[in-house]
Amino acid sequence: ANPSQPSSLTPPPSTDVPPELKIPNVFKEEVSNNPGTFEELHRKCKELFPQTFEGGRFLVSKGLSSHFQVSHTLTMSQLSPQDSGYKFGATYIGTKQYSPSEAYPVLMGDIDPSLNLNAHIIHAFSKKVRTKLQSSVQEGKFMGQGSVDYLGDDFSTTLTLGNIDLLNKTGVIVGHYLQRVTSSVALGAELVYQRGPRVPGGEITVLSLASKITGENWLFTANVCPSAVAAHCCYYHKVNEQLHIGAELESSLMTRESVGKGCYQLEIPGGNAMFRGSIDTNWTVEAVLEKKLMPLPFTLQLSGTANFANIQKSQYRFGIGLVLG
Amino acid sequence: MELTGDKLKELTNAIEDEEDDDEELDETLVERLIGLTEMFPDSVRNAVCSAGSFSWKAMQWSFSFSKSAMWVAVSAGTILVLPVMFENERAQMLDQQKQQEKQILLGPHSAMSGPGMVPPGMLPPGMVPHPHQWHPPPASS
């Protein structure tokens, strides 16, 4: 080899893909085979919204083994005293792995001293079939919900049953279907059938349509319900590795409400901090800063929200949280 | 002395003048000014009055509006923008500190190259330390 070539000193470039080629692939790879499930339609945008809280929050999470994790949560809040208290949570992640980031089955639960229990089980019987069971017991009342997803080559269907009570013949049945039509457009529909004592007329069926349009580094999803003349649209844009922005518009003519919300997520790599902020048309401003205090696995969360709807009586709420582990 | 015609006239004029003076002195300054406004027609008077009161009210309203707007902008900025600015500055300062330490430790040239740095004097002559970037493999002969 010619000694004037610098290649002997640099690591072989074959494993490095330049970032300019990587960005469109990240999106297309995820959706080229399957458009994702209907429930995850707006998820990419909703993940950018700050999860604000009020008061204090202290969470200790400890991994007992590579599959099992236990967490203790203390919530101290003045605005929602019914949520304040201690919660014990456990998570078990099973051994079946279909891809590097997913392992099944996943069992999660938490319980508090008043015996209010939430439990989730997520299991994938095969790469294409997934089931989910959720149940919660609140003050003696039991509510359960189960769903089955089938992920085909370019479509996905889901059937969900909720609160089925065969004796009183009440419950909710939901069916979803999402089909990829072209390489960047996916269309779908949702059908909900509900029967119960509080439903006007005893039973109700609602149909809504959805679409998902993917671009090079953006994503637009819309969910339209013709019978209630309601629409829910989300837009997600990845500006660069650190900044992601999103916008959401939700409006319904039946309830005569319309809310728009713009948000952004900024990651500050040098400072180990993640900041999410949002501003919406209800004159509300929210933000959450999560900072990792590096030598120890602690995360500090600061949350603030301000509501200027009534300028004489504007409300400000702040929260502080600490996550260990 | 008899009051002849001229003298009588002079005296009555003087008395009238004094009476006029008294009348004038009985009016206050404000009354005289108000009296002056009667010189202008009604429409001019009404227009000036409404313009004056409107501009006074507008000044009051704009002061209170700018107070509220400034408060909303500053508190929303404190919640949305301030932590990001602080964290960015902190990250930059930490970076600078690290570079300074590197400089002190390894000499003035080491601070300029990135993670792929080579201590000076270790390269065979004719080669430049390769910055950490992907380059297409050189066309080898």
HADDOCK unambig.tbl for C-alpha pairs under 7 A between the chains (distance, minus, plus):
assign (segid A and resid 4 and name CA) (segid B and resid 127 and name CA) 6.62 0.50 0.50
assign (segid A and resid 10 and name CA) (segid B and resid 130 and name CA) 6.85 0.50 0.50
assign (segid A and resid 13 and name CA) (segid B and resid 134 and name CA) 6.27 0.50 0.50
assign (segid A and resid 18 and name CA) (segid B and resid 134 and name CA) 6.62 0.50 0.50
assign (segid A and resid 268 and name CA) (segid B and resid 88 and name CA) 6.86 0.50 0.50
assign (segid A and resid 270 and name CA) (segid B and resid 91 and name CA) 5.07 0.50 0.50
assign (segid A and resid 271 and name CA) (segid B and resid 87 and name CA) 6.23 0.50 0.50
assign (segid A and resid 271 and name CA) (segid B and resid 91 and name CA) 5.08 0.50 0.50
assign (segid A and resid 275 and name CA) (segid B and resid 84 and name CA) 6.97 0.50 0.50
assign (segid A and resid 277 and name CA) (segid B and resid 80 and name CA) 5.80 0.50 0.50
assign (segid A and resid 285 and name CA) (segid B and resid 76 and name CA) 6.35 0.50 0.50
assign (segid A and resid 287 and name CA) (segid B and resid 79 and name CA) 6.24 0.50 0.50
assign (segid A and resid 287 and name CA) (segid B and resid 80 and name CA) 5.92 0.50 0.50
assign (segid A and resid 304 and name CA) (segid B and resid 79 and name CA) 6.37 0.50 0.50
